Amino acid sequence: MQLLLDRKGDEIQIIEKIVEAAAGNRERGYTYLIVDALDECVIGLSDLLEFISRMLSISPHTKWIISSRNWPKIEKYLDTAQKARLCFELNEKSISAAVAIYIEFKVDGLVKRNQYTTTILDTVQRYLSQNANDT
């Protein structure tokens, strides 16, 4: 496995081999795979979506939990897979509010630990909020 991880340039193929090995082991029962922020995959998104779609249709003992923004390209790939259930969070205001609360909580913790001034607190919180893109 380590040899696979040391290679550069073919990450999708490496992921496929790992997932296929895990999914192929039926002695363990179900295999659960979690893919977070699928929409943030910049390189190889189509390849990854095709692989996930294929695995959804041929591996009934593998359960996928996928988080992603509601992008038509992603929905199209996953919607065509057999037995796939799509649940997209469509309430952007709820997500934005949760992100804002999280940023405030984490910045408050930094201030307490590091004794930052109010100016630093405001600067850090403003920067994080502006660059969070509601995610």
Secondary structure, DSSP 8 states (H G I E B T S, - for coil): -HHHHH--S-HHHHHHHHHHHHHH-GGG--EEEEE--GGG--SSHHHHHHHHHHHHHH-TTEEEEE-----HHHHHHHHTSTT--------HHHHHHHHHHHHHHHHHHHHHHHT--HHHHHHHHHHHHHHSTT-
